């Protein structure tokens, strides 16, 4: 899930991702945020259905169409209650279905800076039955809401100048497979097929959905308004988009000067102080003017407005974000072993950079300005190795000693600190992050800073006093020494580590979080639980219960009962293995609930159109059927697996991951690797060859692996990795080097291929880097551990594997007397298989056990999995 959407689920709980509708306190929370209509009784003949953050209202006698032109109402925090009341009073007597956000806090959430642009800013959705009702509703509601305003809904066409917008889309939930092979919300094409229901950040209705007559004047007005705009800058490319607007590289048309152009849309991107993007852009303009002439601060060029959008033009500063610089310069990013000279050379660069950043921050403070938002993304490393600062939207006057900006980067905002002290704290957080980028972990366990500083000083020749400076600012209040560090329940620093005790502690920590009284989830995990549900193999109860049992930590009948009941409640689960039915059936069958597994597969057969992947598509579904055929001697399942393989064969040969011949694939529609790429398809085909002895499946598997290798590049250290759209290199199990290496190892037992032979060492080299900012199985250090553990009979490299195991302690959090681990991106703890404790448990067991411990389904018995 997108980083921006992830933060929505951090509001309600400080330790775990949680449903945003349960947000009850904290920065930005509105104590009196309930809508007046929420206290009204449900009208007779209506069904009122809360759906997490939405309240749905539907008349019982009007099921309505499955799709059409829907009306959206946008609002500000000030007029949201009035608009909710107006729409209720209009729709209920006319029996028009609608839904509204639960309260003003949810409006704040869905109008935050990093809410996805295609779905943000909406307070209410209205579902007219036909074009006549659409026309009448728009005309009458427009009169009722005259004078009201709200943020522009980017995906829609605005009706008039008020808060009403229109878009063609689904009224009921339907799903299909998109061009990347992933499940997506759908609408029905006139030919009867389901196609993705796109929520783009601009109005783009389907070509086959004629624009209603009532909307034509407004579409023409939109075109003429856009044609009449002539900003003094020509946009060359986009650097960044958010709900606030875009950040662009632009050329000033009068003299050809290159500039950065920052956009702020009215009433959007509210922060915890309920200030919007235009307020913050004015703040940045003030700061740049006040700091004119300071080296390392962009020069102010211009500010202007176009169609109510504010723009600020400022100097384009050459450089790369500090986070990117660390990823390319840090000797631990890819290399297992760095020489003392390499460590010293990096330290010299880092010290020079930090000295320049500290001097720059001091010069800014001398002008009575506090920066307010110092973190790795707002520091640019210039070609000469010195620092510049960008993004002054949270700056403030240093005399504001009690001020705390309404936004901030997790791990860099001092808890309880205000005023210029925020900059001092963030400077020391950056100083530590240049060596160990685990800033978010310190929020989950502030005392981790003692361990991280010790790792820094033990390995890098930092100047005297650096450790003391960092600890003075970042250590928990009232603790002055390393004795403040919370003791881990097991000693991972001992000469001989008791890995069974480590695994036991992880398992007990997972079990301590079980909430069988909840219906939505059993164990807390990744935010994907709120998208695909809390049951799945990757993110839910199924994967956790499987991992606990295969690692020898027991069966839990009450939890298995919860899973069975949750499966029976599930109305339309996804079909895939790691996110849906196939994986749930596999787990139930593994746990001995064979009838329930068979019933689940019978009730939810594989859809006609499905992606190819092991994670959510036909490869995973086919592998599950093959497993059932072998385990129960069921020829029907075997035939289903063979039929799926035939569908996949064409995809492999033609390079069509979505298996839809009528649609071309997206330009980069495959994320190479085990879970999302062609390698997962190859794994299924290898298993099917073993069942059928048909070597054609091996030929296809080899071609599939080659397709993934086509998407790999060799980096400057000689590691073979998957390049993600020129942004970063991916060495992981889900996407990247580790997953491809695992499948090459499987295929190498049947096919001797020069390209695979040459690629494997380079892929494994990508798994050796010490600085992995995540601990998870799918996208972190645990994935590298399991890969290297499987390959130890090939590489004979126990040193790197043992180091990875010990360095799990960098990520470990003391939790309820046990060991727990942060999930994706480190924002919150997770207990699931893909991102959290269950996956780490599998990695520890696979690496530390002398026997065969399975780490994932469908791998050969050499890893303990039949």
C-alpha positions in Angstrom: 0.0 0.0 0.0 1.0 3.6 -0.7 3.1 5.3 1.9 0.6 8.1 2.0 -2.4 5.9 2.7 -0.5 4.0 5.3 -0.3 7.1 7.6 -4.1 7.2 7.8 -4.0 4.0 9.8 -1.6 5.3 12.4 -4.1 7.8 13.9 -6.0 5.5 16.2 -3.3 3.4 17.9 0.3 4.2 18.8 1.5 0.6 18.4 -0.5 -1.1 15.7 -2.2 0.0 12.4 -5.8 0.5 13.2 -9.1 1.5 11.4 -9.1 5.3 11.1 -12.8 5.3 12.2 -11.6 4.4 15.7 -9.5 7.6 16.0 -10.4 9.2 19.4 -7.6 11.4 20.5 -4.3 13.0 19.6 -3.0 15.8 17.4 -5.6 17.3 15.1 -8.5 15.3 16.6 -11.8 17.2 16.8 -13.6 16.3 20.0 -17.0 17.7 18.8 -16.7 16.3 15.3 -19.9 14.3 15.0 -22.4 15.4 12.4 -25.9 16.4 13.4 -27.4 13.7 11.1 -25.5 11.0 13.0 -27.8 11.4 15.9 -31.0 11.1 13.8 -32.9 7.9 13.9 -32.8 5.7 10.8 -35.9 6.7 8.6 -38.5 4.0 8.2 -37.9 1.9 5.1 -34.2 2.7 5.0 -31.1 0.7 5.8 -28.2 2.5 7.6 -25.0 0.6 7.2 -21.7 1.8 8.7 -18.8 0.8 6.5 -15.6 1.7 8.4 -15.2 5.4 7.7 -18.5 5.8 5.7 -22.1 5.8 6.7 -24.3 4.3 4.0 -28.0 5.2 3.6 -30.1 3.1 1.2 -33.9 2.9 0.8 -35.1 -0.7 1.1 -37.3 -0.5 -2.0 -34.7 1.0 -4.4 -31.8 -1.4 -5.1 -30.6 0.9 -7.9 -28.2 0.4 -10.8 -24.8 -1.2 -10.4 -23.0 1.9 -11.9 -23.7 5.3 -13.4 -23.1 9.0 -12.9 -22.6 9.7 -9.2 -22.6 13.1 -7.4 -19.9 14.0 -4.9 -20.1 16.8 -2.4 -16.9 18.4 -1.1 -16.7 20.4 2.1 -14.5 22.2 4.5 -14.4 21.4 8.2 -16.5 24.5 8.8 -19.4 23.7 6.4 -19.4 19.9 6.5 -22.2 19.6 9.0 -24.4 22.0 7.1 -23.8 20.1 3.9 -24.5 16.7 5.5 -27.8 18.0 6.9 -28.8 19.6 3.5 -28.1 16.4 1.6 -29.9 14.2 4.1 -32.9 16.5 4.1 -33.0 16.4 0.3 -32.3 12.7 -0.4 -34.3 11.0 2.3 -37.8 12.3 1.2 -36.9 11.5 -2.4 -35.5 8.1 -1.5 -32.2 8.7 -3.2 -29.4 6.5 -1.8 -26.2 8.3 -0.5 -23.4 7.9 1.9 -21.4 10.3 4.0 -18.2 10.3 6.0 -18.8 9.3 9.7 -17.7 12.7 11.1 -15.4 15.7 10.6 -12.4 13.7 11.8 -12.8 11.4 8.8 -13.1 14.5 6.6 -9.8 15.6 8.0 -8.3 12.2 7.2 -9.6 12.2 3.6 -8.4 15.7 3.0 -4.9 15.2 4.4 -1.8 16.0 2.4 -1.1 12.4 1.4 -4.6 11.2 0.8 -4.6 9.7 -2.7 -5.4 12.5 -5.1 -8.0 10.6 -7.1 -10.2 9.8 -4.0 -9.6 12.7 -1.6 -11.8 15.7 -0.6 -15.2 13.9 -0.8 -17.7 14.3 2.0 -20.8 12.7 0.4 -21.6 10.5 -2.5 -25.1 10.4 -4.0 -26.4 7.7 -6.3 -29.1 8.9 -8.8 -31.1 6.2 -10.4 -30.8 7.6 -14.0 -29.9 10.7 -15.9 -33.2 12.4 -15.2 -32.7 12.1 -11.5 -29.1 13.2 -11.9 -30.2 16.3 -13.7 -32.9 17.2 -11.2 -30.7 16.5 -8.1 -27.8 18.6 -9.4 -30.1 21.5 -10.2 -32.0 21.4 -6.9 -29.0 20.7 -4.7 -27.0 23.4 -6.4 -29.6 25.9 -5.3 -29.7 24.5 -1.8 -25.9 24.7 -1.4 -25.3 28.0 -3.1 -22.5 29.9 -1.5 -20.9 26.8 0.0 -17.4 25.8 -1.0 -14.9 23.0 -0.6 -11.8 21.5 -2.1 -11.8 20.7 -5.8 -12.4 16.9 -6.4 -9.7 16.2 -9.0 -11.3 13.0 -10.4 -14.6 14.7 -11.2 -16.3 17.4 -13.3 -17.4 20.4 -11.2 -21.1 21.4 -11.5 -21.2 25.2 -11.5 -19.2 27.0 -8.9 -20.3 25.2 -5.7 -19.4 22.0 -3.9 -21.1 19.6 -6.3 -19.0 17.3 -8.6 -19.9 14.4 -10.9 -18.0 11.2 -12.0 -19.0 8.0 -13.8 -18.3 4.9 -11.6 -19.5 1.9 -9.8 -22.5 2.1 -7.4 -22.0 -1.5 -6.1 -18.7 -3.2 -5.4 -17.5 -5.2 -8.4 -13.9 -6.4 -9.0 -11.8 -7.3 -12.0 -8.1 -7.7 -12.9 -6.2 -4.7 -14.1 -3.4 -4.4 -16.6 -0.8 -5.4 -13.9 -2.7 -8.5 -13.0 -3.9 -7.1 -9.7 -7.5 -7.1 -8.4 -9.2 -3.7 -8.8 -12.6 -2.1 -8.3 -14.6 -2.5 -11.5 -17.4 -1.2 -13.7 -19.1 -3.1 -16.5 -18.3 -2.4 -20.1 -21.2 -2.4 -22.6 -20.0 -5.8 -23.8 -20.6 -7.2 -20.4 -17.0 -7.6 -19.2 -15.7 -5.9 -16.1 -13.0 -3.3 -16.5 -11.1 -1.2 -13.9 -13.0 1.7 -12.4 -10.2 4.3 -12.6 -10.1 7.1 -10.0 -7.6 9.3 -11.8 -6.6 12.8 -10.5 -8.4 14.3 -13.5 -11.8 14.0 -15.1 -11.7 11.1 -17.6 -15.0 9.2 -18.0 -15.1 6.0 -20.0 -15.3 6.6 -23.7 -18.4 4.5 -23.9 -20.3 6.5 -21.2 -21.8 9.5 -23.0 -21.7 12.7 -21.1 -25.3 13.5 -19.9 -26.8 16.7 -21.4 -26.9 18.4 -18.0 -23.1 18.2 -17.7 -22.2 19.4 -21.2 -22.1 23.2 -20.4 -19.9 22.5 -17.4 -17.5 20.4 -19.4 -17.3 23.1 -22.0 -16.7 25.7 -19.3 -13.9 23.6 -17.9 -12.3 23.3 -21.3 -12.5 27.1 -22.0 -11.2 27.9 -18.5 -8.1 25.6 -19.0 -7.5 27.0 -22.5 -7.5 30.6 -21.2 -4.8 30.0 -18.5 -1.3 31.2 -19.2 1.1 30.8 -16.3 4.5 32.5 -16.7 6.3 29.2 -16.4 6.4 26.2 -18.7 6.2 22.9 -16.7 9.0 20.4 -17.8 8.4 17.5 -15.4 6.8 16.7 -12.1 8.9 16.0 -9.1 6.1 15.1 -6.7 2.4 15.0 -6.3 0.2 15.2 -3.2 -3.3 16.2 -2.3 -2.0 19.7 -1.9 -1.0 19.9 -5.6 2.2 19.3 -7.6 5.8 20.2 -7.4 7.3 20.7 -10.8 10.5 21.6 -12.6 9.6 24.5 -14.8 11.2 27.0 -17.2 10.5 30.7 -16.7 9.2 31.8 -20.1 10.7 35.3 -20.0 14.4 34.3 -19.6 14.6 30.5 -19.7 15.6 30.2 -16.0 15.0 26.7 -14.5 12.8 26.9 -11.4 10.9 24.7 -9.0 7.2 25.4 -9.1 5.1 24.5 -6.1 1.3 24.4 -6.3 -1.3 24.8 -3.5 -5.0 24.0 -4.1 -7.5 25.8 -2.0 -9.0 24.0 1.1 -6.8 20.9 0.6 -4.1 19.0 2.5 -5.2 19.9 6.0 -2.6 19.3 8.8 -3.0 18.7 12.5 -3.5 22.4 13.1 -6.2 22.4 10.4 -4.2 24.7 8.2 -4.4 24.1 4.5 -1.9 23.9 1.7 -2.3 27.5 0.7 -1.5 28.7 4.2 1.7 26.6 4.1 2.7 27.9 0.7 2.4 31.4 2.0 4.6 30.4 4.9 7.3 29.0 2.5 7.2 32.2 0.5 7.7 34.3 3.7 10.6 32.1 4.8 12.4 32.2 1.5 12.1 36.0 1.3 13.4 36.3 4.9 16.3 33.9 4.2 17.4 35.5 0.9 21.1 35.2 0.3 21.9 32.2 2.6 23.9 29.6 0.7 21.8 26.3 0.8 18.4 28.0 0.8 16.6 28.3 -2.5 16.1 31.8 -3.8 12.5 33.1 -4.1 11.5 33.9 -7.6 7.8 34.6 -7.9 4.3 33.8 -6.7 1.0 33.9 -8.6 -2.4 32.3 -8.9 -4.2 30.4 -11.7 -7.8 29.5 -11.3 -7.6 29.7 -7.5 -4.5 27.6 -7.4 -1.5 29.3 -5.8 2.0 28.9 -7.2 5.4 29.6 -5.7 8.4 29.7 -8.0 11.8 29.2 -6.4 15.4 28.3 -7.3 16.1 24.7 -8.6 18.8 23.4 -6.4 21.1 20.7 -7.9 21.4 17.7 -5.6 19.9 14.4 -4.5 17.7 13.8 -1.4 19.7 12.6 1.6 17.8 9.3 1.7 18.8 8.6 -1.9 22.4 9.6 -1.1 22.6 7.2 1.8 21.2 4.4 -0.5 24.0 5.0 -3.0 26.9 5.8 -0.7 26.5 3.8 2.5 28.9 0.8 2.5 26.4 -1.4 4.2 23.6 -1.0 1.7 24.7 -3.9 -0.5 28.0 -5.1 0.8 28.2 -7.8 3.5 31.8 -6.8 4.3 33.1 -3.2 4.1 36.7 -2.5 4.7 37.9 -0.1 7.4 39.0 2.3 4.6 35.5 2.2 3.1 33.9 2.8 6.5 36.3 5.7 7.2 35.7 7.2 3.8 31.9 7.2 4.2 32.3 8.7 7.7 34.4 11.6 6.3 31.7 12.3 3.7 28.9 12.1 6.3 30.8 14.3 8.8 31.4 17.0 6.1 27.7 16.8 5.1 26.5 17.1 8.7 28.8 20.0 9.5 27.4 21.9 6.5 23.9 21.1 7.5 24.4 22.2 11.1 26.0 25.5 9.8 23.1 26.0 7.4 20.5 25.5 10.2 22.4 27.9 12.4 22.4 30.6 9.7 18.6 30.1 9.3 18.1 30.5 13.0 20.2 33.7 13.0 17.5 35.2 10.7 14.9 34.2 13.4 13.4 31.4 11.3 13.0 27.8 12.5 12.9 25.2 9.7 10.3 23.0 11.4 10.5 19.9 9.1 14.0 18.6 9.1 14.3 15.0 7.8 16.1 12.9 5.2 13.7 13.9 2.4 14.1 17.7 2.9 17.9 17.7 2.9 19.6 17.8 -0.5 23.2 16.7 -0.9 24.8 19.0 -3.5 27.4 17.9 -6.0 30.2 19.2 -3.7 28.9 17.1 -0.8 27.4 19.9 1.2 23.8 20.3 2.3 20.9 22.4 1.1 17.4 22.6 2.5 14.2 22.5 0.6 10.5 22.6 1.5 10.1 25.5 4.0 6.3 25.1 4.3 6.4 24.4 8.0 8.9 27.1 8.9 8.0 29.6 11.7 9.4 32.5 13.7 11.8 31.4 16.4 9.9 33.6 18.9 7.0 31.1 18.7 8.5 29.0 21.5 5.3 26.9 22.0 4.6 26.3 18.3 4.4 22.8 16.9 3.8 22.4 13.2 0.8 20.4 12.1 2.9 18.0 9.9 6.1 16.1 10.6 8.2 13.1 9.6 7.8 10.1 11.9 11.1 9.7 13.9 12.3 13.2 13.4 9.7 15.2 15.4 10.8 15.4 19.1 8.1 14.1 21.4 6.7 17.0 23.5 9.2 19.5 22.0 8.2 22.8 20.5 9.7 25.9 18.9 13.3 25.9 17.7 14.0 22.8 19.9 12.3 20.8 17.2 15.1 21.7 14.8 17.8 20.7 17.3 16.1 17.3 17.9 15.7 16.7 14.2 19.3 17.5 13.5 20.5 14.8 15.8 18.0 12.4 14.4 19.4 13.0 11.0 23.0 12.7 12.3 22.2 9.1 13.5 20.1 8.3 10.4 23.0 9.0 8.1 24.6 5.9 9.6 21.6 3.8 10.7 18.2 4.8 9.2 15.9 3.4 11.8 14.3 6.7 12.9 10.7 5.4 13.1 11.7 2.5 15.4 12.7 5.1 18.1 9.0 6.2 18.2 7.9 2.6 19.0 10.7 2.2 21.6 12.6 5.5 22.4 15.3 3.6 24.3 16.4 1.9 21.0 18.6 5.0 20.5 21.2 3.6 22.9 21.6 0.4 20.9 21.7 2.3 17.6 24.3 4.8 18.8 26.4 1.9 20.1 26.3 0.2 16.7 27.3 3.5 15.1 30.3 4.1 17.3 31.4 0.4 17.2 31.6 0.5 13.4 32.2 4.0 12.2 35.0 6.4 13.3 32.7 9.3 14.1 34.2 12.4 15.8 34.4 12.6 19.6 31.2 13.9 21.2 28.8 12.8 18.4 27.3 9.9 20.5 26.8 12.2 23.5 25.1 14.9 21.3 22.7 12.4 19.8 21.8 10.8 23.1 21.3 14.2 24.8 18.6 15.1 22.3 17.1 11.7 21.4 17.3 9.6 24.6 14.0 9.3 26.6 13.5 12.0 29.1 14.9 11.1 32.6 17.4 8.5 31.2 21.0 9.5 31.1 22.8 6.3 30.2 22.7 3.1 28.2 21.2 1.3 31.3 18.0 2.9 30.2 17.7 0.6 27.2 14.9 -1.8 27.7 16.2 -5.3 28.1 15.3 -7.7 25.4 13.7 -10.9 26.8 16.5 -12.9 25.1 20.1 -12.0 24.7 21.0 -11.8 21.0 24.5 -10.4 21.9 25.6 -13.6 23.7 28.5 -15.6 22.3 26.1 -18.4 21.6 22.5 -17.2 20.9 19.6 -19.4 22.0 17.6 -19.0 18.8 14.9 -21.4 20.1 14.4 -18.9 22.9 14.3 -16.0 20.4 11.7 -17.8 18.3 9.7 -18.7 21.4 9.7 -15.0 22.5 8.5 -13.9 19.0 5.7 -16.5 19.1 4.6 -15.5 22.6 4.6 -11.8 21.5 2.4 -12.7 18.5 -0.1 -14.7 20.6 -0.3 -11.9 23.2 -1.9 -9.6 20.6 -4.7 -12.0 19.6 -8.2 -10.4 19.7 -10.7 -13.2 19.1 -13.5 -10.8 20.2 -13.0 -8.8 17.0 -14.5 -9.9 13.7 -12.2 -8.0 11.4 -8.9 -9.4 12.5 -7.3 -11.8 14.9 -3.7 -10.5 14.9 -2.6 -6.9 14.1 -0.6 -6.6 10.9 -0.1 -4.5 7.8 -2.6 -1.9 6.6 -3.5 -4.3 3.9 -5.8 -5.9 6.5 -8.1 -3.0 6.0 -8.1 -3.5 2.2 -8.3 -7.3 1.8 -9.4 -8.3 5.3 -7.6 -9.8 8.3 -7.8 -13.4 7.2 -5.2 -13.8 4.5 -2.0 -15.8 4.3 0.2 -12.7 3.8 -1.4 -10.2 6.2 -3.9 -12.0 8.3 -4.7 -14.9 10.6 -4.1 -17.7 8.2 -0.4 -17.0 7.7 0.2 -16.4 11.3 -1.4 -19.7 12.4 0.5 -21.6 9.7 3.8 -20.0 10.7 3.3 -20.8 14.4 2.7 -24.4 13.7 5.4 -25.1 11.1 8.0 -23.5 13.4 6.9 -25.8 16.3 5.1 -23.3 18.4 1.8 -25.0 18.5 -1.8 -25.3 17.4 -4.5 -23.0 18.8 -8.0 -24.4 18.4 -9.8 -21.3 19.5 -7.9 -19.2 16.9 -8.6 -21.8 14.2 -12.3 -21.6 15.1 -12.1 -17.8 14.7 -10.6 -18.3 11.2 -13.2 -20.8 10.1 -16.0 -18.5 11.4 -14.4 -15.5 9.7 -14.1 -17.4 6.4 -17.8 -18.4 6.6 -18.7 -14.7 7.1 -16.7 -13.5 4.2 -19.0 -12.5 1.3 -16.7 -11.9 -1.7 -13.1 -12.9 -0.8 -10.3 -12.3 -3.3 -9.3 -15.5 -5.2 -5.5 -15.5 -4.7 -3.2 -17.4 -2.5 -1.5 -14.8 -0.4 -4.5 -12.4 -0.4 -7.5 -14.7 -0.6 -9.4 -18.0 -1.0 -6.6 -20.2 -2.3 -4.3 -19.4 0.7 -7.2 -19.7 3.2 -8.1 -23.1 1.9 -4.5 -24.2 1.9 -4.2 -23.2 5.6 -7.5 -24.8 6.7 -6.4 -28.0 5.0 -3.0 -27.9 6.5 -4.6 -27.4 10.0 -6.8 -30.5 9.4 -10.0 -28.7 8.5 -10.3 -30.5 5.2 -14.1 -30.2 4.8 -14.1 -26.5 5.4 -11.2 -26.1 3.0 -13.0 -28.0 0.2 -16.2 -26.1 0.8 -14.4 -22.8 0.5 -12.8 -23.8 -2.8 -16.2 -25.0 -4.1 -18.0 -21.8 -3.1 -15.3 -19.5 -4.6 -13.8 -21.0 -7.8 -11.1 -19.2 -9.6 -12.5 -16.4 -11.7 -12.4 -16.4 -15.5 -10.1 -13.3 -15.6 -7.3 -13.3 -13.1 -3.7 -12.1 -13.0 -0.7 -14.4 -13.3 1.1 -13.9 -10.0 1.9 -16.2 -7.1 0.6 -13.6 -4.7 -2.9 -13.0 -6.0 -3.2 -14.6 -9.4 -3.3 -17.9 -11.2 0.1 -19.1 -10.3 -0.8 -19.2 -6.6 -4.3 -20.6 -7.3 -2.8 -23.3 -9.5 -0.2 -24.2 -6.9 -2.9 -24.6 -4.3 -5.0 -26.9 -6.6 -1.8 -28.9 -7.3 -1.2 -29.2 -3.5 -4.8 -30.5 -2.9 -4.5 -33.0 -5.8 -1.3 -34.4 -4.3 -2.4 -34.4 -0.7 -5.8 -36.0 -1.3 -5.2 -37.9 -4.5 -7.9 -35.8 -6.1 -7.6 -35.8 -9.9 -10.1 -33.0 -10.3 -7.7 -30.6 -8.5 -4.8 -31.9 -10.7 -6.8 -31.1 -13.8 -7.6 -27.6 -12.6 -3.9 -27.0 -12.0 -3.1 -28.2 -15.6 -5.9 -26.0 -17.0 -4.4 -23.0 -15.2 -1.0 -23.8 -16.5 -2.4 -23.8 -20.1 -3.7 -20.3 -19.4 -0.4 -19.2 -18.0 1.6 -20.6 -20.9 0.2 -18.0 -23.3 1.0 -15.3 -20.8 4.6 -16.4 -20.5 5.1 -16.7 -24.2 3.5 -13.3 -25.0 4.4 -11.4 -21.9 0.8 -10.6 -20.9 0.7 -10.7 -17.1 -3.1 -9.9 -16.9 -4.0 -12.7 -19.3 -6.3 -10.5 -21.3 -5.5 -10.6 -25.0 -7.8 -7.7 -25.8 -5.8 -5.4 -23.6 -2.1 -4.5 -23.9 0.0 -4.7 -20.8 1.0 -1.5 -19.0 4.5 -0.2 -20.0 6.0 -1.7 -16.8 3.2 -4.0 -15.5 5.4 -6.6 -13.9 7.3 -6.2 -10.6 10.0 -8.9 -11.1 10.3 -11.4 -8.3 8.7 -14.3 -6.5 5.3 -12.8 -5.5 4.5 -10.2 -8.1 6.6 -11.3 -11.1 7.3 -14.1 -13.5 9.4 -16.1 -11.0 6.3 -17.0 -9.1 4.8 -18.4 -12.3 8.0 -20.4 -12.8 7.7 -21.9 -9.3 4.2 -23.2 -10.0 5.3 -24.6 -13.4 8.3 -26.4 -11.8 6.0 -28.1 -9.3 3.6 -29.1 -12.1 6.5 -30.7 -14.1 7.3 -32.8 -11.0 3.7 -34.0 -11.0 3.4 -34.6 -14.8 6.9 -35.1 -16.1 6.0 -32.9 -19.0 9.2 -31.0 -19.8 7.2 -28.3 -21.6 6.5 -26.8 -18.2 10.3 -26.5 -17.6 10.7 -24.7 -20.9 8.0 -22.2 -19.8 9.5 -21.9 -16.3 12.9 -21.0 -17.8 11.3 -18.4 -20.1 9.5 -16.9 -17.2 12.7 -16.6 -15.1 14.4 -15.0 -18.1 11.6 -12.4 -18.3 12.3 -11.4 -14.7 16.0 -11.3 -15.3 15.3 -8.9 -18.2 14.0 -6.5 -15.6 17.2 -6.6 -13.5 20.2 -4.4 -13.6 23.7 -4.7 -12.1 24.5 -1.9 -9.6 27.9 -0.3 -8.9 28.8 -3.0 -6.4 28.1 -5.9 -8.8 24.8 -6.9 -7.3 21.9 -7.9 -9.6 18.7 -6.1 -8.5 15.3 -5.1 -9.9 15.1 -1.5 -10.8 11.9 0.3 -9.8 11.3 3.0 -12.3 14.6 4.7 -11.8 13.7 5.3 -8.2 15.4 2.5 -6.2 16.9 -1.0 -6.5 14.8 -3.9 -5.1 16.7 -6.9 -3.6 13.7 -8.4 -1.7 11.8 -11.7 -1.7 8.4 -10.2 -2.8 9.9 -8.0 -5.5 13.5 -8.3 -6.4 16.7 -10.4 -6.2 15.9 -12.8 -3.3 12.7 -14.2 -4.8 14.3 -14.6 -8.3 17.3 -16.4 -6.7 15.1 -18.8 -4.8 13.3 -19.9 -8.0 16.5 -20.1 -10.0 17.8 -22.5 -7.4 14.6 -24.6 -7.8 14.9 -24.7 -11.6 18.6 -25.3 -11.6 17.9 -28.9 -10.5 16.3 -29.6 -13.8 17.8 -27.0 -16.3 21.4 -26.0 -16.8 21.2 -22.5 -18.1 24.2 -20.1 -18.5 22.1 -17.0 -17.8 20.7 -18.4 -14.6 24.2 -19.7 -13.5 25.7 -16.3 -14.0 22.9 -14.4 -12.4 22.6 -16.4 -9.2 25.8 -15.2 -7.4 24.9 -11.6 -8.2 21.4 -12.0 -7.0 22.7 -13.5 -3.7 25.2 -10.6 -3.5 22.2 -8.3 -3.4 20.9 -10.2 -0.3 24.1 -9.6 1.7 23.8 -5.9 2.5 23.7 -5.1 6.2 21.6 -1.9 6.2 18.1 -3.2 5.6 15.7 -0.7 7.1 12.9 -3.3 7.4 12.9 -6.7 9.1 10.0 -8.3 7.3 10.0 -11.5 5.2 8.6 -10.0 2.0 10.6 -6.7 1.9 13.3 -6.9 4.5 16.1 -8.6 6.3 14.1 -11.8 7.0 13.7 -12.4 3.3 17.4 -12.2 2.9 17.9 -14.6 5.8 15.6 -17.2 4.4 17.2 -16.9 1.0 20.8 -17.2 2.3 19.7 -20.1 4.7 18.4 -22.0 1.7 21.6 -21.3 -0.3 24.1 -22.1 2.4 24.8 -25.5 0.8 25.7 -23.6 -2.4 27.5 -20.5 -1.0 28.9 -22.0 2.2 28.6 -18.5 3.6 27.5 -18.9 7.2 29.1 -15.6 8.2 26.7 -13.3 6.4 23.7 -15.4 7.5 24.8 -15.3 11.1 25.4 -11.6 10.9 21.9 -11.0 9.5 20.4 -13.0 12.3 22.2 -11.1 15.0 21.3 -7.8 13.3 17.6 -8.5 13.6 18.2 -7.1 17.1 18.5 -3.6 15.4 14.8 -3.9 14.5 13.6 -5.8 17.6 11.2 -4.0 20.0 10.6 -5.1 23.6 6.9 -5.7 23.8 5.0 -7.1 26.8 8.0 -9.0 27.9 8.6 -10.5 24.5 10.2 -9.6 21.1 8.2 -7.9 18.4 9.1 -6.3 15.1 7.9 -3.2 13.1 5.9 -3.8 10.0 6.1 -2.1 6.6 8.2 1.1 6.7 8.5 0.9 10.5 5.4 3.0 11.4 3.8 0.4 13.6 4.4 -3.2 15.0 3.1 -6.1 12.9 2.5 -9.7 13.7 1.7 -10.9 10.1 3.7 -13.2 7.8 4.5 -10.7 5.0 5.7 -7.7 7.1 5.9 -8.7 10.8 6.6 -11.1 13.5 5.3 -14.3 11.9 7.7 -13.8 8.9 10.6 -13.1 11.2 9.8 -16.2 13.1 9.9 -18.2 9.9 13.3 -16.7 9.0 14.8 -17.4 12.4 13.6 -21.0 12.3 14.8 -21.6 8.8 18.2 -20.2 9.5 18.8 -21.5 13.0 17.4 -25.0 12.8 19.6 -27.9 11.6 16.5 -29.6 10.2 14.1 -28.7 7.5 11.8 -25.8 8.4 9.5 -24.5 5.7 9.6 -20.8 5.2 6.9 -20.6 2.5 4.6 -23.0 0.7 5.4 -24.6 -2.6 9.2 -24.8 -2.2 10.9 -28.2 -2.5 11.4 -30.6 0.4 15.0 -29.3 0.7 13.3 -26.4 2.6 10.9 -28.6 4.4 7.9 -28.0 2.1 6.3 -30.7 0.1 
